[in-house]
Amino acid sequence: MNDDRLPPVAPEVTATLVENLSPRLRKRLDAAVTKLGARPTHRDGDTVTIQVDDETELRLHAPGGVVATADAITCGCLLAPACVHRAAAACAAPTADPPPDLADRPTGAAPEPASVTDPASSLSSQEVASPAQRAAADALWSAGAAVLEAGIDGAGAVTQSALLRAAHTARIRHLPRAAGAALSVVTLLRAARAGDPSYRTADFVTALAELLGTAHRVGTASGAELDAARGRARRPYSPDGSLRLYGLFTEPVVTDSGHGGVRTWVAGTDGRLFTVGDVAPGGVGRAVGVADRAVRLGDTALTHRELGRAGLAVSGATVSPDGRLGAGKGVKAVTARGAAWTEMPLAALWETPPSEQAARALRSTSRNADPDGGGSDLLFLDVELIGAVRESAGTCLLALSESGIAVRLAVADDDPALAHRDNLMLLAAAPGTRLRIIGRLVPAPHPRLTLLACAHPTGGGTIDLGLDRLRRADLPDPAAPVHPAPPQPGGPGAHSPLYLLERRVEQTVSAGRAALGMLGDVTAETRRIRRAGLPTAAGLLTALCTSAAQRERDLFGRLLPADTDSFATHWLTAALYTAAVADSLCAAAWEPVREGPAAAPSVPDRGPGRAVAQTAQH
């Protein structure tokens, strides 16, 4: 059975079904999920049927595409409705996104500006969290700490259901940011346990740190910081008058929750970036098809592909904090002339130094960034292609920017239905080609982007690298001069021993607290970190390993329950610290190349980094 064929199940439904199981059946739940995954399924309208055995059928009824109640999952076995099959089906199915908004709602259904009667707006005036919100945050913290204690291998369906229950409670207590983080953790947990090739441990560390950090902030923050920690259930759209917009490019969007569509980027006359999106359930197939559908904005008849190369004149525009254009009844838009990337106002985007662009992108991608904050993670560069470089994760394209920075250009999405991989390989076969490109920053100790769009290699128009397919005839003369590839990226953070701490942070989420507690003496690692000028990192590594190994005994010598809260605090401190230092090293890597010995990077070990560590500890 392919889990993608099962309809999404609401988090509270999964949690309820698991909670109603007897202790004996809970022990069998993970095995039941695995066994159910091998059974055939059949879809008939809104109902999906799973053939449990020759005589038993399990049905999931999903009107509107989502299983919204526990009664919508029925089983024909003798133990139903108290059987393990219903809970196993809910655990095997994707988790439904919370209502009221999708991550990228089609522009035709974008909400109007939030009214003063919106509950989220009224909550923002409170100085501290309510007792109910603090209780919900505590439940999320406990559920996240349990995942950290067990590790991915031990965080089965019961642990995941506790997270889903805590997420549901947080959502109804108006804590959408923390609830969304909990659902992300569950999604990544399932991907890791299923052996999904797209799973990355670093993504799981980011999601779990977001969950624990947000839950902690809800209980301690006040004012504007608390408002940011709560997040927003509805994306606010505020009036922005009349806008003259110029298309940049269109990118396909495919999410882990099974949604697909496109996002078209446009720029205003003042250089501000905006997006027009159309994302809904449908996966990669929908992403490819929606690109040729009309943009639902005013009276324009442009498709998304066309808008990426044309222009719009918008009156009565509404814009969210992250630059998404609303499409309410009062918004009017007509087609206008676009601009080439070499013409103003678009050409100004490439005139900003790469170091400033990278710093701006880091502010929007940082683990501590406000999800409702503005800013873009796009970089606009003029580069000369050098050639393909083989890495452990695959092949990327090496390019040299005008400022002398060697940039690695990676594939944005490896799905074969999209054109990213094929286009990048063709470009790698044309060394010496000069291109104007748009990419998304990948935080790393060396300059790295995912390549999204580029000027046509022969100079005519632009290429949306996820949707348009280059041909070999589009490449310049293959006799173009070939430049030797430079050595592996150096940069300020290339030889930083920070990875010694990062490795232990990732090892904890993979194998749990017990595996970290068995490491023994880490003096050699901490000594090496201190010699590199990172004393705070060395102290955090020592504290993390000590906390993992610490277990108290009672008067009879029996082990007492572990202090999961203390260990989770130490882990969160280390995760936040490594993220802060990694961001600093990434920013330093984008600084212009200077002649002579490179200056040591300014890493936040005695300044901001220490403050981050102390804040998490307290």
N, C-alpha and C positions, 0 to 999 in steps of 0.2 A: 504494500500500500504506500502510495506517495502522500506524505503529509500535506503537500500543496493542494491535493484534491479534496481535502477536508475543509469545510467552511470554518471561518474564524469563530472562536468561542469567547464570550465575554469573561473577563477575569473572575468576576464574582460567581459565575456558574461553575467554573473549574474548582474554585476554592470550596464552594458548598458541597459539591459531589465528593471531593476528597475528605472533607471534614466529617461527612456522614458515614464514611466507611468504618468498620470495626478495626481495632488494632491489628487483628490477624490479617485482614485484607489489605491494610496499608503496607504491610511487609511484602505483599505480593504485587503491589501496584506497579513497580518499575518493570518487573518481568512481564506483567500483563500488557504494559505499553509496548514493549518490544515485540511480544507475540502478536499483538493486534496490528502492528506495523507491517507484518508479513501477509495479512489477509487481503483479499480483493475487495474493491469498492465499486459502487455503481451510483451514478448521479441521475436523478429524475426530477427536473425542475429545482425546487428549493430543498429537496430531500436527498441526503446521501446515505446509502445503505452499505454497511460493512458485513460481510459474511463471516461471522465468528467461527462457525463450524457448519457441518452439513445440515443441522436442524435449527440453528440460532442465527437471527439477524439483529443487527444493531442499527438504529436509525437516528440520524441527526437532522432535525428540521430547522432550516435557517431562512425564515421569511425576511426578505431584505438583505440576504447575504450573510447574516450573523446569527449564531445560536445565542439567544438573549435570555433564556430561562432554562432551569434544570429539567423541567418537564419536556423540553423540546428534544431531549436525548432519551430514547426508549430502547429497551433490550427485551428480547424474547426468551431469555433463559429462565430457569425455575427460581433463581434467587432474586430476580428483578423485583422492585427497583433498588434493592440494597446490594446489588452485585458489583463486582469490580470492573465490569466491562464499561459501564457508563463513565466512570471516573477516568478509566484508561483512555477512552476515546477523546474526552475533553483535554486530557494532558497531551495527547498526540497531535491535536489540532492546533493551528496557529492561534495566538492570542489576539482577540479583536482590539482594535484601537478604541480608546475611550470616546464617547460621543462628544462633545458637540462639534469638534472640528477635526478634520484630517490635517496631516502635516502640510499638505499642499492642496488645498481645496480648489476645484476648478474655478476659474475666475468668474464664471457666470453666477456662482453661488457665494461669492465673497460677502462677508457680513458688512453691515453698515458700521460707522463709527460707534464705539461702545457708549452706551448711555449712562447717565449718572445713577440709574437704578440697577445697573449691572451688579450682581453680588460681588464679583471680583473687584469692581471699582470701589464699592463701599468698604471692603476689607482693607484696602490700601491705606485707609486713614487710621487704622488701629496701630498703636505704638508697639505692642507685643502680641505674640501669638496667643490665641485663646486656649483654655485648658484642653478642649477637644482636639485642637490642632497639635498641641504638644504631645497628647496621647497618641495621635496618629503618627507623628514623627518618631516617637519612641518605638512604636510597633515596626515601622520601616527600618529603624536602626537595628532592632533585634533580629529582624528577618535577614537583613544584609550581613550582620555579624555571623549568623548561622551559616550562611553560604560561605563566608570566609573561613569559618571553623572547619567545615566539611570538605571544602574544595570542590572542583567541578565533578570529580568522580563520585563524591559522596552526596552531592546536592541533587537528589532524585525528585520524583514527582511530589512527595510530601513537602519537602523544603520549598519547592517552587510554588505549591499551593499557598503556603504561608506568605510568600512574597506577593502573590496575586491578591490574597485577602487584604494584606496591608495596603497594597496599591489602590484597591477599591475603596477602602476606608479613607485613605488620604484624598482621593478624588472628591468624595462627597463632603469632606471637610475643607474643601477649597484649597488643596495643595497639589495642583496639577503638575508642577515641575517634578516634585518628588515621586508622584505616581507614575509619570512617564519614565523616570529613571528606573523604577522598579520593573516596569514592563520590558524595558530594554535589557535589563539583567536577565530576566526570564528567557527572552528570545535568544540571547547569546548563550545562555546555559544549555538550552535545547540544541542549538547549533553545534556547540562543542561536544555534547554527549552523543550527537548523531554523526559526528565525523564530517561535518560540512566543510568542504575544502576552502570556503571563503572565510571561515572563522579565524580570527587573530586574537591571541591572548592580550595584546596591547589594547584592543578595543574593549575587551571584557574588564580590564583594569580601569580604563577610563569610565565605563558605565558604573562599575561598583563604587569607584571613588566619588562619582557624581551623586549616587544614591546616598552613601554614608555622609558625604559632606553636606548635601542639601538637608538631610534629616537633622544633622547636628546644628546647622544654621537656623533652622526653624525654631528650635528650642532656645537659642541664645541671642538671636539677632533682634533688632527693633528698627522701626522707621523704614527708610528706603531699602536698607539691606534685607529686612524681613520681606518686603514687598517683592524683591528680586528672588528671594528664596522660595516664596510661595509660587511664583510664576503666574501664568494666565491661562484659564480654560479656553477663552476666546481671544483670538488675535485682534488687538485694537487697531482700527483704521481711523486716521485723522485726516481732515481736509487739507489739501495741498494746492488748491487753486488750479491754474492752468499750467500745463507742462508741454514742452516741445521735446520729443523723445526721438533718439536715433538708435536703430537696431545694431546689436553687436554680434550675437550668435545664439543658437538654440542647442540645448543639451538634453539628452534623454535622462529620465529619472526613474530608477528602479529601486524600490525599498525592500527591506527584509520582510516586511509584513504583507508582501504580495501586491503592492500598489505599483502602478506604472504610469508614465506620462512624459511630459516635456516641461522644460523651463526655459523661457526666452529672456535673454538679458538685453536691456536697453539702457542708454545713458542720456541724461539731461544736458542742457546747454552749460550747466555749471559743473559737470563732471560727476554728478551723483549717479549711482547705479540703481536700477530698478529691475524687477522681474515680473513676468506675466506667466503664470503656471496653469497647467491642466493635468492634475494627477488624481487618479481614482483606482479602485481595485481592478487589476488586469495584468500586472506583471510586465515583462519585457515586450510581449506582443502588442500591448496597448501603447507602450512607449514609442514603438516604431510607427504605429498607425496614426497616433494623435498629431504627429508633426505636420501632417498635411490637412489638419482640420482648421477651421476658421477660429481665430482668436475671439473669445467672447468678451469684447470690450467696446462699448459704444456701437457706432454704426460701421466700423471697419469690417471689411470682408477678407482681410489678409489672413493667410495661414501662419502658423508659427514659423515655418521655414522662411516665408516671405518677410515676416516682421523682423527676423534676424538680420535682414539686409535692407530694410526700408525704414520708414519713420512714421511717427504718430503725432498728431496734435490733440491733446486731451484737455478738456475743460471740466471743472468740478471733480478733479482727481482726488481719490482717497488712497493713502499710503500707510502701510504698517511700519513699525519701527525697524524691521529688517528689510524694508524696501519693496515689499510686495504690493502691487497695484490692485486695488479693489475694483469691483465692477457693479456697484450699486445702481439704483435707478437714476440717480442724478448725474452719473458719469457719462460724458459724451466724448467720443473719439472718432477722428477721421484719418484716413491715410494721408501721409505727407512724404516729401522727398527724404530719402536717407542720406547718409554720408559715408564715404570710404574711410577706412581706418587711417589713411594718411591725410585726411581732411579734418579741420576743426569742426566740432569740438572733440571728436573722438581721438584725434592725434595727441591731444594733451594727456590722455591716459598713459601713453608710452613715454612721456617726457619726465614722469616722476621717477627719481632714482630707485633702483630695485630694493635697496636697504629700507627705504621709507615704505615701499609697498609691502615688503615682508613684515615689517613691524606692525603695519595696519592689519594685515591678514592674521598675524598671531594674536592680536587683541580680540579678533572675532572667533578664533578657533581654540583659544586657551580653555583648559578644563574648568577654569574659574570664571569664564566669560558668562555674562548674562544672556540667556537664550533670547530675550526680547530686545537685546541691544542691537544697535545698528552696526554698519561695517560690512566689508566684503572680504572673502578669502581668495579673491582672484588676483593674479599678477599679470602685467602686460609687459612683454619683453621683446626686444629685437635680438635675434640670435643667429649664429652660424652653426649649422649641423655638422657634427664630427663623425658620428657613427654609432652602431649598436654596442652596448656594453652588457655583458652577461653578469647577472647577480644570482644570489641564492634563490630569490623569489621569482626569477624569470629574467627577461631581457628588457632593457630600457634604452632610450635614445640619449646620447650625450650631446650637449650643445654648449656653445660658448657665447655668453652675452657680450654686449658692447663694452661693458665695464670690466671685462676680463674674468667673469665668474663662470666656472664650469658648472652647468646645471644638468641634472639628470631628469629626463622627461619620461614619466611612467604612464602606463595604460590606466585610464579612468575606470573602465569596466571590462572584464575579461569575457563577458557573455558573447558567444559567437554570433548571436543575432544582431549585435551592434558592431559598428565599423571601427571601433577604437584600435583593436589589436592589429588588424590588417593595415590600417593607415599608418600606424607608427612603424611597422616593419618596412613599408614602402619608403617612408621618409628616411629611415636609417640607411637605405640603399642609395641615397643622394648626398654624400658628404660634400661639404663646401657650399651647400645651398644656404642662402640668407633668407630668413623668414621673420615675419612679425607674428607672434603667437600670444595666445591667452591660455593660462593654466591655473590650476588650483593648488595652493600651497600645501605641501605635505611636511608637517613638522619633523625635522630630522637634523642631525648635526652637520649635514652637508646640504647645499642647495638642491631642492627636489620639488618637482611639480607633477601633477597629473595633467596631461595635455588635453585641452578641450576644443580649441579652435585655432586655425592658422590662416594666414593669407595664402592664396593659391600659389603653388611653387613657381608658376610661369608668370605671376603678376596680375592675373585677372580674377578679381573677386576674392571671396573668402570660403573656407571649408569648415563646416560643422563636423568635427572628426568622429562624433558618435553616430551621425546619421548619413552623411555624404561619404561615398567611397571613392578614394583616389584610384587612378589607373596609372600604369607604368608610363603611358604616354603623357601624363600630366607632369612628370618629373623633368627637370632640366637635363641638359646633355650629360650622359653618364661619364663623359671624359672630364668632368669638372675636377679641379684639384682636390686631392684627398689630404687631409691634415691628420697627423698622428694623434692618437688618443692620449690624453694626459694620464698621469698615474691615478690611482684610486683617490677619491676626494679626501683632501686633508682637512682643512678648516679647523677652527679653534677647538671643536669638540671631538675630532676624529679619534684621538687617543685618550680621551677622558675616561678614568676608571669609574665613572658614574654607573656604568653598566653593571658593576658588581652589586650595587644596591637595587637597580632596576630588576636584575635577574631574581633576587630574593622576593621582591614585590610580586613578580609574575609567578614565581614558583609557588607562592602561598595560595593564589587563586586556583592554580592548577591541581595541587596535591593537598591543600589544606594545612592547617596549623601543625599537625603532627609531623609532617614531612620537614617543615622548617625547624621544628624543635629537635630533630635528630641530627642537625648539622654539626653540633659540637662547637669547637673553638673556631671563631672567625677572626682571630687576632691578625693573621697574615693579610686578610682582605682589608680590614680597617686600617692597618698600617700603610698599605699601598694607597688607600684613599686619602689618608692624612698627608702623605708625601706629595700628593697632587694638589694640595691646598684646599681640600674639602673636609674640614673637621666636623662640620654639622652632619654631613652625609655619613661619616664614620660613626658618629654618636648614634644616629638613627638606625644604622645597621646593627650595632651592638644591642640597642634597646629592643629592636624588633625580634632578634633571635633569642634574647634573654626572656622576653615576654612569651614567646612561643614555647620555650622549654620549661617555663615555670608552672609547676603543679603542686598544690598543697595537699597534705595528708591529714586525716583525722587521728585521734588518739590510738586507734587500732591499726594504723598504717595504711588505711584505704585511701585511694585517691579521691579528693573532693572534686566537684564539678569545676571545670576550667572557667577562668574569668574572661569570658568572651568579649565583654565591653572594653576591658583594658587592652586586649590584643588588637581589637578592631581599631582602637584609637591610635595605637602605635603604627599599624599598617596604613591607616589613612594619612597620618603625618608623613610617613615615608613616600607614599604615592603622590601627595601634593608637592612635596619637596622635589622629587625627581621631575615632576611636570614643570615646576618653575625653573629649575636649572636647564632642563631640555629646551624650554622656550628661549632662555637667554643664549644658549649655544646656537640655536637655530638662527636667531636674529644676528648673532655675530658672524655666522657663516655667510650671510648675504652682504656683509660690508665689502666695499670695493677692494680689489687686490692692491696691496701696497708693496713697493720694492723693499727689500731688506728683511730682517727678522720680523716675524709676525708678532704683534703685541698679544699678550695674554688676554683672553676674553674676560669680560666682567661677568662672573657667575654669581648668583645671589646666595652666597654661602654665609657671609657675615652680615648681610644686609637684609633684603626682602626675603631671601630663602629662609633665614633664621626666624624671621617674623612669621612666615607661613607655618614653619614647624611648631613654633610656640603657640600660635593660634589654634592649630589642630589639637595640640596636646591639652589645651585648656578648654 
